[in-house]
Structures are given as structure tokens and as C-alpha cells.
């Protein structure tokens, strides 16, 4: 995922959550690594040495990304009527 495709809130922060992007053979991939501060530093340095780009994400930004990914994975493409939703909200 390119940084410009992230929501503005998820672009850059200083809290240690690494978003590592490695480019090899014109195929772009990305991984997200959640670890302690010391491990993040080591992994960040290694990714940079390998030519990767490293982004730090705050906890809430990581959660936003994870929730969005989960939502995409269960998306059905089906629509539901307003009446059906209101009925569920009212407990009918």
C-alpha cells in the first residue's frame, strides 16, 4: 500500500508501529510488524539497509488499518434495505 492511499490520519507518526515496504523486481509488497520498541528499531534499521521504506504508525492508526482490512475481507457486495437495518436497531 502506498502512503498516499492511506487516510490522512494514518500517514506519519512517531510511535513505534512499523509499516515496512520492500521493493524487489518491480513488485511492491508490504508487511506490518507489531513489536516492542527495541525490536522495532532493529527491524526498521534492517528494512532500511535492504532498501525498504519504513513508516511508523500510532496504535489507533494500526487499529484503523486492521479494521479496514477485516472489513474488506468480509465484504459481500450485497445491499440491505433501510427498513431491515432500522428493524434490527429497534430490536424487531
PyMOL CGO cylinders between C-alpha atoms (Angstrom):
from pymol import cmd
from pymol.cgo import CYLINDER

trace = [
    CYLINDER, 0.00, 0.00, 0.00, 1.45, 3.35, -1.00, 0.3, 1, 1, 1, 1, 1, 1,
    CYLINDER, 1.45, 3.35, -1.00, 1.48, 6.09, 1.64, 0.3, 1, 1, 1, 1, 1, 1,
    CYLINDER, 1.48, 6.09, 1.64, -0.76, 8.31, -0.49, 0.3, 1, 1, 1, 1, 1, 1,
    CYLINDER, -0.76, 8.31, -0.49, -3.51, 5.68, -0.39, 0.3, 1, 1, 1, 1, 1, 1,
    CYLINDER, -3.51, 5.68, -0.39, -3.62, 5.77, 3.42, 0.3, 1, 1, 1, 1, 1, 1,
    CYLINDER, -3.62, 5.77, 3.42, -6.10, 8.11, 5.09, 0.3, 1, 1, 1, 1, 1, 1,
    CYLINDER, -6.10, 8.11, 5.09, -4.51, 11.40, 6.22, 0.3, 1, 1, 1, 1, 1, 1,
    CYLINDER, -4.51, 11.40, 6.22, -4.64, 10.23, 9.86, 0.3, 1, 1, 1, 1, 1, 1,
    CYLINDER, -4.64, 10.23, 9.86, -2.58, 7.16, 9.00, 0.3, 1, 1, 1, 1, 1, 1,
    CYLINDER, -2.58, 7.16, 9.00, 0.28, 8.81, 7.14, 0.3, 1, 1, 1, 1, 1, 1,
    CYLINDER, 0.28, 8.81, 7.14, 3.04, 9.56, 9.65, 0.3, 1, 1, 1, 1, 1, 1,
    CYLINDER, 3.04, 9.56, 9.65, 3.60, 9.45, 13.42, 0.3, 1, 1, 1, 1, 1, 1,
    CYLINDER, 3.60, 9.45, 13.42, 6.43, 8.87, 15.81, 0.3, 1, 1, 1, 1, 1, 1,
    CYLINDER, 6.43, 8.87, 15.81, 5.01, 5.97, 17.85, 0.3, 1, 1, 1, 1, 1, 1,
    CYLINDER, 5.01, 5.97, 17.85, 6.71, 2.68, 17.09, 0.3, 1, 1, 1, 1, 1, 1,
    CYLINDER, 6.71, 2.68, 17.09, 4.48, 0.62, 14.81, 0.3, 1, 1, 1, 1, 1, 1,
    CYLINDER, 4.48, 0.62, 14.81, 6.37, -0.19, 11.65, 0.3, 1, 1, 1, 1, 1, 1,
    CYLINDER, 6.37, -0.19, 11.65, 4.91, -0.35, 8.18, 0.3, 1, 1, 1, 1, 1, 1,
    CYLINDER, 4.91, -0.35, 8.18, 7.67, -1.81, 6.06, 0.3, 1, 1, 1, 1, 1, 1,
    CYLINDER, 7.67, -1.81, 6.06, 7.55, -1.67, 2.29, 0.3, 1, 1, 1, 1, 1, 1,
    CYLINDER, 7.55, -1.67, 2.29, 10.17, -3.53, 0.26, 0.3, 1, 1, 1, 1, 1, 1,
    CYLINDER, 10.17, -3.53, 0.26, 10.58, -3.14, -3.49, 0.3, 1, 1, 1, 1, 1, 1,
    CYLINDER, 10.58, -3.14, -3.49, 12.12, -6.00, -5.44, 0.3, 1, 1, 1, 1, 1, 1,
    CYLINDER, 12.12, -6.00, -5.44, 11.89, -6.74, -9.17, 0.3, 1, 1, 1, 1, 1, 1,
    CYLINDER, 11.89, -6.74, -9.17, 9.25, -4.02, -9.64, 0.3, 1, 1, 1, 1, 1, 1,
    CYLINDER, 9.25, -4.02, -9.64, 6.87, -5.98, -7.41, 0.3, 1, 1, 1, 1, 1, 1,
    CYLINDER, 6.87, -5.98, -7.41, 5.77, -3.96, -4.41, 0.3, 1, 1, 1, 1, 1, 1,
    CYLINDER, 5.77, -3.96, -4.41, 4.80, -5.67, -1.17, 0.3, 1, 1, 1, 1, 1, 1,
    CYLINDER, 4.80, -5.67, -1.17, 4.25, -4.53, 2.37, 0.3, 1, 1, 1, 1, 1, 1,
    CYLINDER, 4.25, -4.53, 2.37, 4.24, -6.01, 5.84, 0.3, 1, 1, 1, 1, 1, 1,
    CYLINDER, 4.24, -6.01, 5.84, 3.14, -4.63, 9.18, 0.3, 1, 1, 1, 1, 1, 1,
    CYLINDER, 3.14, -4.63, 9.18, 5.16, -5.66, 12.21, 0.3, 1, 1, 1, 1, 1, 1,
    CYLINDER, 5.16, -5.66, 12.21, 3.95, -5.06, 15.77, 0.3, 1, 1, 1, 1, 1, 1,
    CYLINDER, 3.95, -5.06, 15.77, 6.77, -5.44, 18.28, 0.3, 1, 1, 1, 1, 1, 1,
    CYLINDER, 6.77, -5.44, 18.28, 8.42, -3.78, 21.27, 0.3, 1, 1, 1, 1, 1, 1,
    CYLINDER, 8.42, -3.78, 21.27, 10.44, -0.58, 20.83, 0.3, 1, 1, 1, 1, 1, 1,
    CYLINDER, 10.44, -0.58, 20.83, 13.85, -2.31, 20.71, 0.3, 1, 1, 1, 1, 1, 1,
    CYLINDER, 13.85, -2.31, 20.71, 12.73, -4.90, 18.13, 0.3, 1, 1, 1, 1, 1, 1,
    CYLINDER, 12.73, -4.90, 18.13, 11.10, -2.17, 16.03, 0.3, 1, 1, 1, 1, 1, 1,
    CYLINDER, 11.10, -2.17, 16.03, 14.40, -0.28, 15.92, 0.3, 1, 1, 1, 1, 1, 1,
    CYLINDER, 14.40, -0.28, 15.92, 16.32, -3.37, 14.78, 0.3, 1, 1, 1, 1, 1, 1,
    CYLINDER, 16.32, -3.37, 14.78, 13.71, -4.30, 12.16, 0.3, 1, 1, 1, 1, 1, 1,
    CYLINDER, 13.71, -4.30, 12.16, 13.45, -0.71, 10.94, 0.3, 1, 1, 1, 1, 1, 1,
    CYLINDER, 13.45, -0.71, 10.94, 17.22, -0.44, 10.50, 0.3, 1, 1, 1, 1, 1, 1,
    CYLINDER, 17.22, -0.44, 10.50, 17.32, -3.77, 8.65, 0.3, 1, 1, 1, 1, 1, 1,
    CYLINDER, 17.32, -3.77, 8.65, 14.50, -2.77, 6.31, 0.3, 1, 1, 1, 1, 1, 1,
    CYLINDER, 14.50, -2.77, 6.31, 16.26, 0.50, 5.50, 0.3, 1, 1, 1, 1, 1, 1,
    CYLINDER, 16.26, 0.50, 5.50, 19.53, -1.37, 4.78, 0.3, 1, 1, 1, 1, 1, 1,
    CYLINDER, 19.53, -1.37, 4.78, 17.60, -3.63, 2.39, 0.3, 1, 1, 1, 1, 1, 1,
    CYLINDER, 17.60, -3.63, 2.39, 16.26, -0.57, 0.57, 0.3, 1, 1, 1, 1, 1, 1,
    CYLINDER, 16.26, -0.57, 0.57, 12.80, -0.56, 2.11, 0.3, 1, 1, 1, 1, 1, 1,
    CYLINDER, 12.80, -0.56, 2.11, 10.71, 2.39, 3.24, 0.3, 1, 1, 1, 1, 1, 1,
    CYLINDER, 10.71, 2.39, 3.24, 9.68, 2.44, 6.90, 0.3, 1, 1, 1, 1, 1, 1,
    CYLINDER, 9.68, 2.44, 6.90, 6.63, 4.25, 8.27, 0.3, 1, 1, 1, 1, 1, 1,
    CYLINDER, 6.63, 4.25, 8.27, 5.72, 4.45, 11.95, 0.3, 1, 1, 1, 1, 1, 1,
    CYLINDER, 5.72, 4.45, 11.95, 2.05, 4.20, 12.89, 0.3, 1, 1, 1, 1, 1, 1,
    CYLINDER, 2.05, 4.20, 12.89, 0.32, 5.11, 16.14, 0.3, 1, 1, 1, 1, 1, 1,
    CYLINDER, 0.32, 5.11, 16.14, -1.77, 2.44, 17.86, 0.3, 1, 1, 1, 1, 1, 1,
    CYLINDER, -1.77, 2.44, 17.86, -5.05, 3.98, 16.66, 0.3, 1, 1, 1, 1, 1, 1,
    CYLINDER, -5.05, 3.98, 16.66, -3.73, 4.15, 13.09, 0.3, 1, 1, 1, 1, 1, 1,
    CYLINDER, -3.73, 4.15, 13.09, -2.72, 0.50, 13.24, 0.3, 1, 1, 1, 1, 1, 1,
    CYLINDER, -2.72, 0.50, 13.24, -6.19, -0.39, 14.57, 0.3, 1, 1, 1, 1, 1, 1,
    CYLINDER, -6.19, -0.39, 14.57, -7.82, 1.63, 11.75, 0.3, 1, 1, 1, 1, 1, 1,
    CYLINDER, -7.82, 1.63, 11.75, -5.75, -0.26, 9.19, 0.3, 1, 1, 1, 1, 1, 1,
    CYLINDER, -5.75, -0.26, 9.19, -6.53, -3.64, 10.78, 0.3, 1, 1, 1, 1, 1, 1,
    CYLINDER, -6.53, -3.64, 10.78, -10.28, -2.86, 10.98, 0.3, 1, 1, 1, 1, 1, 1,
    CYLINDER, -10.28, -2.86, 10.98, -10.33, -1.73, 7.35, 0.3, 1, 1, 1, 1, 1, 1,
    CYLINDER, -10.33, -1.73, 7.35, -8.54, -4.90, 6.31, 0.3, 1, 1, 1, 1, 1, 1,
    CYLINDER, -8.54, -4.90, 6.31, -11.02, -7.03, 8.25, 0.3, 1, 1, 1, 1, 1, 1,
    CYLINDER, -11.02, -7.03, 8.25, -13.95, -5.15, 6.72, 0.3, 1, 1, 1, 1, 1, 1,
    CYLINDER, -13.95, -5.15, 6.72, -12.55, -5.72, 3.22, 0.3, 1, 1, 1, 1, 1, 1,
    CYLINDER, -12.55, -5.72, 3.22, -12.14, -9.43, 3.89, 0.3, 1, 1, 1, 1, 1, 1,
    CYLINDER, -12.14, -9.43, 3.89, -15.81, -9.93, 4.88, 0.3, 1, 1, 1, 1, 1, 1,
    CYLINDER, -15.81, -9.93, 4.88, -17.33, -7.56, 2.31, 0.3, 1, 1, 1, 1, 1, 1,
    CYLINDER, -17.33, -7.56, 2.31, -20.12, -9.29, 0.36, 0.3, 1, 1, 1, 1, 1, 1,
    CYLINDER, -20.12, -9.29, 0.36, -21.15, -6.54, -2.06, 0.3, 1, 1, 1, 1, 1, 1,
    CYLINDER, -21.15, -6.54, -2.06, -24.80, -7.12, -1.16, 0.3, 1, 1, 1, 1, 1, 1,
    CYLINDER, -24.80, -7.12, -1.16, -27.13, -4.29, -0.17, 0.3, 1, 1, 1, 1, 1, 1,
    CYLINDER, -27.13, -4.29, -0.17, -29.67, -4.22, 2.65, 0.3, 1, 1, 1, 1, 1, 1,
    CYLINDER, -29.67, -4.22, 2.65, -32.86, -2.17, 2.84, 0.3, 1, 1, 1, 1, 1, 1,
    CYLINDER, -32.86, -2.17, 2.84, -33.18, 0.73, 5.24, 0.3, 1, 1, 1, 1, 1, 1,
    CYLINDER, -33.18, 0.73, 5.24, -36.21, -0.92, 6.82, 0.3, 1, 1, 1, 1, 1, 1,
    CYLINDER, -36.21, -0.92, 6.82, -34.21, -4.06, 7.59, 0.3, 1, 1, 1, 1, 1, 1,
    CYLINDER, -34.21, -4.06, 7.59, -31.48, -2.04, 9.33, 0.3, 1, 1, 1, 1, 1, 1,
    CYLINDER, -31.48, -2.04, 9.33, -33.98, 0.06, 11.30, 0.3, 1, 1, 1, 1, 1, 1,
    CYLINDER, -33.98, 0.06, 11.30, -35.81, -3.09, 12.36, 0.3, 1, 1, 1, 1, 1, 1,
    CYLINDER, -35.81, -3.09, 12.36, -32.57, -4.61, 13.72, 0.3, 1, 1, 1, 1, 1, 1,
    CYLINDER, -32.57, -4.61, 13.72, -31.73, -1.39, 15.53, 0.3, 1, 1, 1, 1, 1, 1,
    CYLINDER, -31.73, -1.39, 15.53, -35.18, -1.27, 17.15, 0.3, 1, 1, 1, 1, 1, 1,
    CYLINDER, -35.18, -1.27, 17.15, -34.88, -4.91, 18.22, 0.3, 1, 1, 1, 1, 1, 1,
    CYLINDER, -34.88, -4.91, 18.22, -37.67, -6.26, 16.00, 0.3, 1, 1, 1, 1, 1, 1,
]
cmd.load_cgo(trace, "trace")
